[in-house]
Amino acid sequence: MSKFTDIGVATVGHVGTIEIQRPPLNFFDISLINQIADALDEFDKNIEIRSSVLMAQGKAFCAGANFSDPARQAQEATEAKGDPADSLGSINSLYMHAVRIFRAKKPIVAAVHGAAIGGGLGLAVSADFRVTCPEARFSANFTKLGFHPGFGLTTTLPELVGKNNAELIFYTSRRVTGEEATRMGLANVCVPQDQVRAEAMKLAQEIAECSPLGLLSTRATMRAGLADRVLAATNHELAEQSRLRKTEDFKEGVKATAERRVANFKGR
């Protein structure tokens, strides 16, 4: 599996593991999401694998997209002078690979030991279960960026925590602790930080003790239509994100976040 450059892929018995290896913050891009989707595809084809664990090196689980990255800013400046569809296409490609993750056939446990922010929260929520710790932070910080939620979260988060909790998370852009996340159903288990991986493996191994055909059949029933709902959601999210990323507020939101200050939004 040498084609994977940003993730480590391994198997432990009937459990496949995927480790994001972009420390400390594990920002994602099209390549990373594509690699995760490819690894899950390979797990689906391997009859010996019955469940998987998604984990990460470094401080964060996944801090989402790096809007403050100079290379990204340079790319967006170039795209702004050219065909706007170029930048839209790059986000759309990322979301197409994200939908592939939701089409995976076997249960996934996410080991969320640190921050899961923005699209990183979307990635954590794509898993069936989340094992976390008090130090972890879950945040859909899109509105603080002057932006619209993405990665299918407008569909997946309400289904997980209820509409009103999702609204609270979206409208405030607040950081939810591991304990709070567990209470509201955003995480399933909360353990000390140094036990997150072991606990996630324990859960994945418990799942893997069940019949592979029974797991595939039951999960297909429980997640019926989910990937298609996420696809529809990302199409709408992309349109809204593309509109809002052209605004002054988006530029100010990104700048304020990078400078760790309250944004001075103008509504334009």
C-alpha positions as CSV (number, residue, x, y, z in Angstrom):
1,M,0.0,0.0,0.0
2,S,2.9,2.4,-0.8
3,K,0.5,4.7,-2.7
4,F,-0.5,6.1,0.6
5,T,1.7,9.1,1.4
6,D,-0.3,10.9,4.2
7,I,-1.8,7.9,6.0
8,G,-0.6,4.7,7.5
9,V,-2.7,1.7,6.7
10,A,-2.4,-1.6,8.6
11,T,-4.5,-4.6,9.8
12,V,-4.8,-6.1,13.3
13,G,-6.7,-9.3,13.1
14,H,-10.0,-8.5,11.5
15,V,-9.6,-4.7,12.1
16,G,-8.2,-2.4,9.5
17,T,-6.5,0.8,10.8
18,I,-6.0,4.2,9.1
19,E,-3.7,6.7,10.7
20,I,-3.7,10.3,9.4
21,Q,0.0,11.4,9.3
22,R,0.0,15.1,8.9
23,P,0.9,16.3,12.4
24,P,0.5,18.4,14.3
25,L,-3.0,19.6,13.0
26,N,-3.7,17.1,10.2
27,F,-5.2,19.6,7.9
28,F,-6.9,17.9,5.0
29,D,-7.0,18.4,1.2
30,I,-8.3,16.4,-1.7
31,S,-5.4,14.1,-1.6
32,L,-5.9,13.1,2.0
33,I,-9.6,12.5,1.7
34,N,-9.0,10.5,-1.4
35,Q,-6.4,8.3,0.3
36,I,-8.8,7.6,3.2
37,A,-11.5,6.7,0.8
38,D,-9.1,4.5,-1.2
39,A,-8.0,2.7,2.0
40,L,-11.7,2.1,3.0
41,D,-12.3,0.7,-0.5
42,E,-9.5,-1.8,0.0
43,F,-10.9,-2.8,3.4
44,D,-14.2,-3.4,1.7
45,K,-12.5,-5.7,-0.8
46,N,-10.6,-7.7,1.9
47,I,-12.9,-10.4,3.3
48,E,-10.7,-10.7,6.4
49,I,-11.5,-7.1,7.5
50,R,-14.8,-6.6,9.3
51,S,-14.3,-3.1,10.9
52,S,-11.8,-0.2,10.9
53,V,-10.3,2.5,13.2
54,L,-9.6,6.0,11.9
55,M,-7.0,7.8,14.0
56,A,-4.4,10.5,13.7
57,Q,-0.9,11.5,14.8
58,G,-0.1,14.8,16.4
59,K,-2.1,17.3,18.5
60,A,-5.4,17.3,16.6
61,F,-7.6,14.6,15.1
62,C,-8.2,16.8,12.0
63,A,-8.3,20.6,12.1
64,G,-10.2,20.8,8.7
65,A,-9.0,22.9,5.8
66,N,-6.1,25.3,6.4
67,F,-7.5,28.6,5.1
68,S,-4.5,30.5,6.5
69,D,-2.0,28.5,4.4
70,P,-0.1,30.9,2.1
71,A,-0.1,28.3,-0.7
72,R,-3.8,28.0,-0.5
73,Q,-4.3,31.7,-0.5
74,A,-2.0,32.0,-3.5
75,Q,-4.0,29.4,-5.3
76,E,-7.3,31.1,-4.5
77,A,-5.9,34.4,-5.7
78,T,-5.0,32.8,-9.0
79,E,-8.4,31.2,-9.3
80,A,-10.1,34.5,-8.6
81,K,-8.4,36.0,-11.6
82,G,-9.4,33.1,-13.8
83,D,-12.4,30.8,-14.1
84,P,-14.3,30.8,-10.8
85,A,-15.2,27.2,-11.6
86,D,-11.6,26.2,-10.9
87,S,-11.9,26.8,-7.2
88,L,-15.4,25.4,-7.1
89,G,-14.2,22.3,-8.9
90,S,-11.5,21.7,-6.3
91,I,-14.0,21.8,-3.4
92,N,-16.4,19.7,-5.4
93,S,-13.7,17.1,-6.0
94,L,-13.0,17.0,-2.2
95,Y,-16.6,16.5,-1.5
96,M,-16.9,13.7,-4.1
97,H,-14.2,11.8,-2.3
98,A,-15.9,12.6,1.0
99,V,-19.1,10.9,-0.3
100,R,-16.9,7.8,-1.1
101,I,-16.1,7.6,2.6
102,F,-19.9,7.5,3.4
103,R,-20.3,4.7,0.8
104,A,-17.8,2.4,2.6
105,K,-19.5,-0.8,3.6
106,K,-17.9,-1.7,6.9
107,P,-18.2,-0.1,10.4
108,I,-15.7,2.6,11.2
109,V,-14.6,3.8,14.7
110,A,-13.0,7.2,14.9
111,A,-10.4,7.7,17.6
112,V,-10.8,11.5,18.3
113,H,-7.9,12.3,20.7
114,G,-7.8,16.0,19.9
115,A,-9.5,18.7,18.0
116,A,-12.0,17.8,15.2
117,I,-12.7,21.2,13.5
118,G,-14.8,22.2,10.5
119,G,-14.4,19.6,7.8
120,G,-12.4,17.6,10.4
121,L,-15.6,17.3,12.4
122,G,-17.3,16.2,9.2
123,L,-14.7,13.5,8.8
124,A,-15.1,12.3,12.4
125,V,-18.9,12.2,11.9
126,S,-18.5,10.1,8.8
127,A,-17.5,7.2,11.1
128,D,-20.2,5.1,12.8
129,F,-18.8,5.7,16.3
130,R,-16.4,8.1,18.0
131,V,-14.2,7.4,21.0
132,T,-12.9,10.6,22.6
133,C,-11.4,12.2,25.7
134,P,-11.9,15.3,27.8
135,E,-9.2,17.2,26.0
136,A,-10.8,16.8,22.5
137,R,-12.7,19.6,21.0
138,F,-15.5,19.3,18.4
139,S,-16.3,22.4,16.4
140,A,-18.2,23.4,13.3
141,N,-16.5,26.8,13.2
142,F,-17.8,27.8,9.8
143,T,-19.9,30.7,10.8
144,K,-16.9,32.2,12.7
145,L,-15.1,32.1,9.4
146,G,-18.0,33.9,7.6
147,F,-18.8,30.6,5.9
148,H,-21.4,27.9,5.5
149,P,-21.0,24.4,7.0
150,G,-19.6,21.7,4.6
151,F,-18.5,18.0,4.4
152,G,-22.2,17.0,4.6
153,L,-22.5,18.2,8.2
154,T,-25.9,19.9,7.5
155,T,-27.2,16.3,7.0
156,T,-25.0,14.2,9.3
157,L,-24.9,16.3,12.4
158,P,-28.6,16.8,12.9
159,E,-29.1,13.0,12.4
160,L,-26.5,12.4,15.1
161,V,-27.3,15.0,17.8
162,G,-30.7,16.2,16.9
163,K,-31.7,19.3,14.9
164,N,-31.5,21.8,17.8
165,N,-28.1,20.7,19.1
166,A,-26.8,20.9,15.5
167,E,-28.2,24.4,15.2
168,L,-26.5,25.3,18.5
169,I,-23.2,24.0,17.2
170,F,-23.6,25.7,13.9
171,Y,-24.9,29.1,15.0
172,T,-22.3,29.6,17.8
173,S,-19.3,27.9,16.2
174,R,-18.4,26.9,19.8
175,R,-15.9,24.2,20.8
176,V,-17.7,21.3,22.4
177,T,-15.6,19.3,24.9
178,G,-15.2,15.5,24.8
179,E,-17.6,15.2,27.8
180,E,-20.2,17.5,26.2
181,A,-19.9,15.6,23.0
182,T,-20.5,12.3,24.7
183,R,-23.5,13.7,26.6
184,M,-25.2,15.0,23.4
185,G,-24.5,11.8,21.4
186,L,-21.7,13.3,19.2
187,A,-19.3,10.8,20.8
188,N,-20.0,7.3,22.1
189,V,-17.2,6.9,24.7
190,C,-15.1,9.3,26.7
191,V,-11.9,8.0,28.2
192,P,-8.5,9.5,29.3
193,Q,-6.6,10.8,26.3
194,D,-3.9,8.1,26.5
195,Q,-6.5,5.4,26.2
196,V,-8.5,6.7,23.2
197,R,-6.7,4.5,20.6
198,A,-6.9,1.4,22.7
199,E,-10.6,2.0,23.5
200,A,-11.3,2.6,19.8
201,M,-9.5,-0.7,18.9
202,K,-11.5,-2.5,21.6
203,L,-14.8,-1.3,20.1
204,A,-13.7,-2.2,16.6
205,Q,-12.6,-5.7,17.7
206,E,-15.9,-6.2,19.5
207,I,-17.7,-5.4,16.2
208,A,-15.3,-7.7,14.3
209,E,-16.3,-10.6,16.5
210,C,-19.7,-10.6,14.8
211,S,-20.5,-12.3,11.5
212,P,-19.1,-10.4,8.5
213,L,-22.2,-11.0,6.4
214,G,-24.5,-10.0,9.2
215,L,-22.5,-6.8,9.7
216,L,-22.6,-5.8,6.0
217,S,-26.3,-6.5,5.8
218,T,-27.2,-4.7,9.0
219,R,-25.0,-1.6,8.3
220,A,-26.4,-1.4,4.8
221,T,-29.9,-1.2,6.3
222,M,-29.0,1.3,9.0
223,R,-27.2,3.6,6.6
224,A,-29.5,3.2,3.7
225,G,-29.5,6.4,1.6
226,L,-27.0,8.2,3.8
227,A,-24.3,8.7,1.1
228,D,-27.0,10.0,-1.3
229,R,-28.2,12.4,1.4
230,V,-24.6,13.6,2.0
231,L,-24.2,14.0,-1.8
232,A,-27.3,16.2,-2.0
233,A,-26.1,18.1,1.1
234,T,-22.6,18.8,-0.2
235,N,-24.0,20.0,-3.5
236,H,-26.0,22.7,-1.6
237,E,-23.2,23.4,0.8
238,L,-20.8,23.9,-2.1
239,A,-23.1,26.5,-3.6
240,E,-23.4,28.4,-0.4
241,Q,-19.7,28.2,0.4
242,S,-18.8,29.3,-3.1
243,R,-21.1,32.4,-2.7
244,L,-19.8,33.3,0.8
245,R,-16.1,32.8,0.1
246,K,-16.3,35.9,-2.2
247,T,-17.4,38.2,0.6
248,E,-15.5,40.6,2.8
249,D,-16.7,38.8,5.9
250,F,-15.1,35.6,4.8
251,K,-11.7,37.3,4.4
252,E,-12.2,38.9,7.8
253,G,-13.3,35.6,9.4
254,V,-10.2,33.8,8.2
255,K,-7.9,36.7,9.2
256,A,-9.5,36.9,12.7
257,T,-9.3,33.2,13.2
258,A,-5.6,33.2,12.3
259,E,-5.0,36.2,14.6
260,R,-7.0,34.6,17.4
261,R,-9.3,37.5,17.8
262,V,-13.0,38.3,17.5
263,A,-13.9,39.1,13.9
264,N,-15.3,42.5,12.9
265,F,-18.0,41.3,10.5
266,K,-19.8,43.9,8.3
267,G,-22.5,41.7,6.7
268,R,-21.0,42.1,3.2
